[in-house]
Amino acid sequence: MSHRCTRRMALVVFSAAGIVGFARPAQAQIYGSISAGANHTMPADVTVNVPGAGLGVTYHDVQFSARSFDSPQYYVWRVGRLFGANARWGIEFEFTHLKVIADTSKSYAAAGAIAGNAIPTGTSLPMNAQVQEYQMTHGLNFLLVNVVSRIPLGDHGRFAIVTRAGIGSTLPHAETNVLGEFRQQYEFAGVGLQGSVGVAMRLSRLVSLVADYKLSEAQPKITVVGGTGQTTAITHQAAIGLAFGFAR
């Protein structure tokens, strides 16, 4: 990651720390968590524009893979603060690293223009004839601020249902090869949203086992050589891990 991106990420982290740190200690408790898992991004249109080459093409219903267990793996980490006497709600910062890799070896219905020539209606084209790579293997990274709800179950409260809603920025590391020209970079690429539901099980006073399902949405607009690329990433995610300080 470049020094510029590192500084930007650090700024976001410190800002989030300020958000979760404003309450008095008697009224709140700080926690952190780290999880691993997998993701699946739904098929979506991919649009690539390179004006200088007369390329403006949309490939419909492109398929994506995640390779969640290949390095770098899927992971999530969070730091937050729960509020109130019963710690029923909170605010947290979340970083999610997930991968989105277009299968450019397949043919897809295409529209637009190639080399300045309009693509006939109903044409199916091999994506890699123009777009050899379109992927985010170092992450379609989400930097989110979440509102958290924690609802204990039963009299002893060992288990809790946890829900989240979050909004923030995406910071993908895009690797593209368009018309034989390769480019890779980190860049802020638009808004990211998510909702999640999960369960927390208290293992000790300080440690909990946590598992959750998340649905996220983003429309990252990335830079390719001489132009831009854009898709809609609607992603199902499942993760399991440990939280420290989340139990009550």
N, C-alpha and C positions, 0 to 999 in steps of 0.2 A: 504494500500500500504506500502511496506517496506521502511525503511529509505534510502536504497540504490537506489531504484527506484525513490523516491522523489527527491533525490539529482540529479539523472540523468535528470529527467524532468525539474528541476530548471535550470540545465546547458543548456538544449535545449532552454528554454524560454529566458534566459539571452543572449544566442547567437543570437536568433532571434531578440531580442530587439536591439542588436548591428547592425544587418543587416538593420532593418527598421529605425535606428536612425542616419545614417551617413550623410544625407543631411542637409543643412542649413534650419532653420525654414522658411525663406522667400521663399524657393523653394518647400516646402513640407508641408503636413498636416498629423497629426497622427489621427488614428481612431481605434475604437474597436467595436465589435459586439458580440451578443449572440443569438442563434437560437435553436429552438426545432423542432422535426419532426419525421420521421419514415424512416426505411430502409428495403430493401428486398434483400437477398443474393440468387443468382441463384444456382440451384442444381449443385453439383460438386463432383468429386472423393475425397474420404478421404482415406489416406494411413496411417496405423499404423504398426510400427515395434518394436517388443520386442525380440531381438535376443536370450536372455537367455531362453525364453519360446518357441522358435521356431515359433513365430508369425510374419508374414510378409504379411499382407492382405490389399488389396485395395477394398473398397466398391464404386461401380460406381453410379454416379448421386444421391448422398445423398441429401435429402431435408433438408432445414434449415428454422427456424423461427427466429423472431427478438424480439417479445414482447416489441416493442419500447416504449409503454406507461406504462409498468410496471417498478417499481424502480429496478435498476437505469435507468432512461429514456435516450432516444436518445437526444444528444445535440451537438452543435458546438459552439466554441468560436474562435474569431480571433482578432489579433491586427496587424496593418499594417501602411503603410505610402504611401500616394499618392504624385506624383511628377509632376512638370511642372506647368506652369501658369494656365492651364485648368484642372489640376488633372485628366488626362486621363489614367494614368497607375500607378501601384504601386507594392510593395512587402509586403508580410504579412506572419505571422506565424499563423497556424491553428491547433487546437486540435479538433478531432472528436471522440465522443464516440458512437459506434454502437455495437449491440450485434449479435452474430452468434451462433445459437444453433442447432446442428444436431438432427434430429429426429431419434434416435437410436431404436425406437420401430418397425420400418418398416424393411422388408426384401429387400435386394439389390443384384444385380449381383455382385459376388465377384471373385477375382483372387488372387493368391499367395499361402500362406501356413499357416496352423493352426496346432500347436503342431508338427511342422516339416513335416506334411503331405500335399502334394500338393492338392489344391482345384480343382476338375474336371472342365473342361471348361463348361461354361453355367450354373454353379451352382448359385442359389439364396439363400442367407443366412440371418437370422435375425441378424442385426448388434449388438443388445444387448446381444447376446450369448457370444461375446468376448469383445465388447466395450459398456459398459453400459452408459457412458456419454462422450460426446465430444462437449464442448461448451465454449464460451467466454462471460459470462454474465456480467462481469464487464468490458467488452469492448474488441473488436478488435480495439484498440485505434490507431488512426493515428496522428502522429506528423509531420506536413508538412510545407514546405516553398512554397508559391504560388507566381506566377506572375499574376497580376490582370490588366484587361482592363476595363475601365469605359467609356461608350459612352453615353452622354446625348441625350435625345430625345426632339425635338421641340425647340422653341426659349427661353422658360423660364427654361428649364432644370430641371423641377420638377421630371421627370422620367429619369432613366438611365438603359441601358443594361449593365450587369456586367458579364464578363467571367473570368474564372480562370483555370490555369494549375499548378499542384503541385506535388512535390516529397518529400519523407522523409522516416521516419521509422515507423514501427508498434510496438506497445507495448501492446500486448494482456494480459489479465488476463485469463488464461486457467484453466478450471476445467475439469478434465478427470477421468474416472473410467474405467480402462482396466484390464481385467482378475481379477476383484474384488479389484483392488488396486487403491485407490483414490489419486489424487495429484492436487494441485492448486498453481499457482504462476504467478507473473508478469515476463515477460522476453521480451527483444528485439527479434523480430522474422522476420526480413527481411524488404525489401523495400516496400513502399506503393506508389501508384500513383493515381491521380484523375484529372478529368476535370469537370467543372461545368459551367452552364449558368443560369442567373437569372435576376431579376429586382430590382431596388432600387427606392423607392418613398420618396421624401423629405417631412417630416411632419413639420419641423421647420428648423431654421438655423443650429441646432446641431443634430437633430434626424431624422433618416430615417427608414422607414419600408422596410425590405429586404426579398426576397424569392428566393430560388434557387433549381435547380435540379442538383444532382451530380452523377457521375458514378466513382466508385473507383475499384481498383484491387490490390490484395495482395496475396502472397503465404506464409502465416505464418507457420513456422516450430516450433512446440512447443514440450516441454518435457513431456513425460508420465513416469510412473514408469517403469524403466528398458529400456526405449527406446524413440522413437519420434513419432510424428504424423504430418501430413501435408495435407493441402487442398489448393485449389484456391478459393479465395473469390472475386467474381465479384458482386458488390453491387450497387443497385439503391437506391438513397437517395433523400428525399425532406424535406426542412426545411424552416421555416419562423421565423423572429425575428426582433430585433431592432439593428440599427447601430448608433453609436455616433461619430460625427465628419466626417462622410462619405459624407454628402451633400456639395455642392459647392455654 
